[in-house]
């Protein structure tokens, strides 16, 4: 479902980009970087926020185990925004 949502968002963004004068190829090239930035940002902020409750005193590799923890949406927003900024700058 997440993959379908990502593809639908890319399709919608490329269609709306045409109205704003942005080439659809630009949107499609930026898409994978936004998803990577969103996942990394969401996980990083989750780990920072819940360090003492879930990660302190446990093996470090648990930081990378998304199936045992989660992501936070505001971290994903920050990560995607940074990816957007660095890719277009």
C-alpha positions in Angstrom: 0.0 0.0 0.0 2.9 2.4 0.7 4.4 1.7 -2.7 1.0 2.4 -4.4 0.7 5.6 -2.3 4.2 6.7 -3.4 3.5 6.0 -7.1 0.2 7.8 -6.9 1.9 10.8 -5.2 4.6 10.8 -7.9 2.0 10.7 -10.7 -0.1 13.5 -9.1 3.0 15.6 -8.5 4.2 15.2 -12.1 0.7 16.2 -13.4 0.6 19.2 -11.2 4.2 20.1 -12.1 3.1 20.4 -15.7 0.7 23.2 -14.8 3.5 25.0 -12.9 6.0 24.6 -15.7 8.1 21.8 -14.1 9.0 18.9 -16.3 7.6 15.5 -15.2 11.1 14.1 -15.5 12.3 16.4 -12.8 9.6 15.2 -10.4 10.3 11.5 -11.2 14.0 12.0 -10.7 13.5 13.7 -7.4 11.0 11.1 -6.1 13.4 8.3 -5.0 15.5 10.8 -3.1 12.4 12.1 -1.3 11.4 8.7 -0.2 14.9 7.9 1.0 15.1 11.2 2.9 11.7 10.6 4.4 12.6 7.1 5.7 16.0 8.2 7.0 14.6 11.3 8.6 11.6 9.5 10.1 13.7 6.7 11.6 16.4 9.1 12.9 14.0 11.3 14.7 12.2 8.3 16.1 15.4 6.9 17.5 16.4 10.3 19.0 12.9 10.8 20.5 12.6 7.3 22.1 16.3 6.7 22.9 15.9 6.2 26.6 12.7 4.1 26.4 13.6 1.7 23.7 17.3 1.9 22.7 19.5 2.7 25.7 21.4 -0.3 26.9 20.5 -2.5 23.9 22.7 -3.5 21.0 23.3 -0.8 18.5 21.9 -2.8 15.6 18.4 -2.4 17.0 18.5 1.2 15.8 18.2 -0.1 12.2 15.4 -2.6 13.0 12.4 -0.6 11.7 10.1 -3.6 12.3 10.6 -3.3 16.1 10.2 0.4 16.2 8.8 2.9 13.8 9.0 6.2 12.0 7.7 9.6 13.0 6.0 11.7 10.3 7.6 15.0 11.3 11.0 13.4 10.9 10.0 12.2 7.5 8.9 15.7 6.6 12.2 17.1 7.7 14.2 14.4 5.9 12.3 14.8 2.7 12.6 18.6 2.9 16.4 18.3 3.3 16.6 15.8 0.4 14.6 18.3 -1.8 16.8 21.1 -0.8 20.1 19.3 -1.5 18.9 17.8 -4.8 17.7 21.1 -6.2 20.5 23.3 -4.7 
